[in-house]
Amino acid sequence: MFWTRLASGIVLLAIALTAMAFGGIPLLFLLCFVSLVAYRELTKALRCARDEKKWNLLELLGMIGVAAYYGAMYVGRNAALGADALYLLMMITGVFLAEMFAYVITFPKFEASQVLAAVFAFLYGPVMLAFVYLTRETVYGIDTVWMILISSWGCDTCAYAVGKLIGRKKIFPVLSPHKSLEGCIGGVAGAALIGGLYGHFFVEQAFPDRQVAWLIAFICAVGAVMSMVGDLAASAIKRNHNIKDYGKLIPGHGGIMDRFDSVIVTAPMTYFLSVLLLNGIG
């Protein structure tokens, strides 16, 4: 099991690094695929469909919405300033209205909880994951996009190591019995340290005469806190619905939501902070 998990983790990391390095269409298509899988995993977990083996209208509309959302990002990146945000807002609103329309015209086939699950799954998975692409497409995206992985997977690795070594105080005994206060602190501190080193040796080259390493460390620390929130939130959903894993796509890890649960909430935080703190000082 360990070697299977390790091997799939290495392959997954290699694919993620390659797509993020290239950016553009390769990253867009990868994220679209990941988002489609994540959306299906979430709708199944949230009981959007009564029969998990069959698709229903709500899920179908959501999947179309996911594809349209990523298409809007591609079109919007070459549009006038502000048009890209308009297209994305249109897609989000369109998915919500389409789900409501399906709810009304098929009543009483679906319950309100199923409609809410379909909309929530769209916002939680695909929309949040899309910020990886949006971060990569910013002015300094080739430098800042890596903070997403540092904040999420870097934090996870450091938290695990510190927790194993000195973890004593359990802070989420019901939700996550293995998480300790020491591990959480170690995860945040580790992500900040890695981010600071990355900023000093790599990112500052893109900002002549500017010392931005401390900003990178700060962004990674905030992102690390959010990554743990994302991990715990995904675990809470699984516990609420009595499931072990979201899927079986990634051997040894489970589904997309099991592996990207922290990235999902770290990506938008990294995007907003990098735009606010970094993009204006180059």
ABEGO torsion letter per residue (X at the ends): XAAAAAAAAAAAAAAAAAAAAAEEAAAAAAAAAAAAAAAAAAAAAAGABABAABBBAAAAAAAAAAAAAAAAAAAAAABBBGAAAAAAAAAAAAAAAAAAAAAAAAOAABBAAAAAAAAAAAAABAAAAAAAAAAAABAAAAAAAAAAAAAAAAAAAAAAAAAAAABABBABAAABAABBAAAAAAAAAAAAAAAAAAAAAAAAAABBGBBAAAAAAAAAAAAAAAAAAAAAAAAAAAAAAGBABABAABBGAEBAAAAAAAAAAAAAAAAAAAAAAAAAAX
